Amino acid sequence: MASLICTLQDHRDDVNGCAFSAKLLATCSGDKTLRVYSTGDFSELPFSPLSGHGYGVHCCCFSACGQFLASCSTDATTLVWSMVTGEIEAVMEHPGRSPVRTCAISPDSAHLLSGASDGTLALWDFPSKQLLRTGAVSDTTLVACSFSPCAQVFVTGSTYGDLRLWDLGLNQLHAEKNAHDLGVTCCTFAPDILSGGHAVQFRLASCGQDNHLKIWAINRFGSGAYKMQLLHTLTGQSAPVLSCAYSSDGQLLVSGSVDKTVTVYDAKNAVLLYTLNQHERYVTACCFSPTSPLIATGSMDKTVNIWRLEDGCSGHAGKSLPGESALTSSEGRTPAGRSKLLVTDWSEEDVSEWLAEEGLGGLVDKFRANNIDGTELLSLTKETLASELLVDGYSYEREAIDSWVNTKNRSSPMTNLPLLTTLLTPNHTLKMAIGRWKTSH
């Protein structure tokens, strides 16, 4: 069951975007503002609304740790806001001064991408807020972008109807020319990385003016070549689909449409679970909370609805959202210590208990050795944890492992066992542990 638990009515114009962090919800609007709420009770933060853009705000997104919020606007800028003070940390002017329609921060918070109405895209170094390089797709408007979970490639979508895959050097790796008739409206990567044989696979969802929500497989082969394959076309909505988002475990997919509906799918099996009817106008934005079974949807009716998924609805494919695991264990019991906590508040012991309940007991010792608590757990999905931590189990300096891989070695430097993939994934846990040490010293 999915139930409406809250309606936010603070914006004075169309809601164009929304985004969750572990503890916050951000929304943006044609009224030139962003609003920020606590996910504990959905009360607005003291520094909200955020006013700094000169025109309507099209998109917003959080950095992985939730410390920063990025937003882009018709005023040709992308602003970065501190979620501690609400102050503007940086103003990033898009090359050519074209209206910026979409932006995304990479999962490792190393890069920020912005796409504009004139078809240009800009890749920024996020820590320094410096422009690294620019690219372009001719004769179109870029309206969608998303980084892969490994943060090494990204996809853009345009009003021309194409999906294009790029690397961080802005080299185009693949172009799906007619992905959506009449134009793409949104695209988003699933959070998990699938490995098998000689390829690494990502899943991508996209939606468009053709009334369709599509799920794609993007395969990266050992040769470095990429192949994109359409897996499913979902037709649960009767008008253009304007937004889509994956749950934090990749099991669910939500979309919003011009027909005023919100649809929730079992992403693995491409099965429609729910159609939610509450908005009075087009549903322009949607997102999942990473810490609890909540969905936020924004609309041209100027409201944001908060929905709670209940009765194990995310367990259709035998999985559950981390937030739901905090409420009910696999045996149907309610763990005494975690039942009233957000995942971000879990202790290292809570994480160990959850791993055991989810059939990942073999990771408990490794997690304890690395002092992983709930906040760090949220940076990775269960599938990614299982696949990445057990493939090798060691961390390396980037320069050293790059050199090793470039010599065409296909085995682990430490174990000599064959590597399933040479795709490098940042060690978020180690990065956060270093950050904790620096803060405490």
GIDA-V542253 format. One line per field, one symbol per residue. ss: DSSP state (2 for helix, 1 for strand, 0 for the rest). A space follows every 10 residues. Layout:
ss=???
This chain:
ss=0111111100 0000111111 0001111110 0011111100 0001000001 1000001111 1100000111 1110001111 1100000111 1110222001 1111100000 1111110001 1111100001 1111110000 0111111000 0011111100 0011111000 0111110000 0001111110 0001110011 1111111100 0011111111 1000011111 1111000000 1111110000 0111111000 1111110000 1111111000 0011111100 0001111110 0001111110 0022200000 0222200000 0000000000 0022200222 2222222000 2222222220 0002222000 0222222222 2000000222 2222220000 1000000100 0000000222 2222222222 0
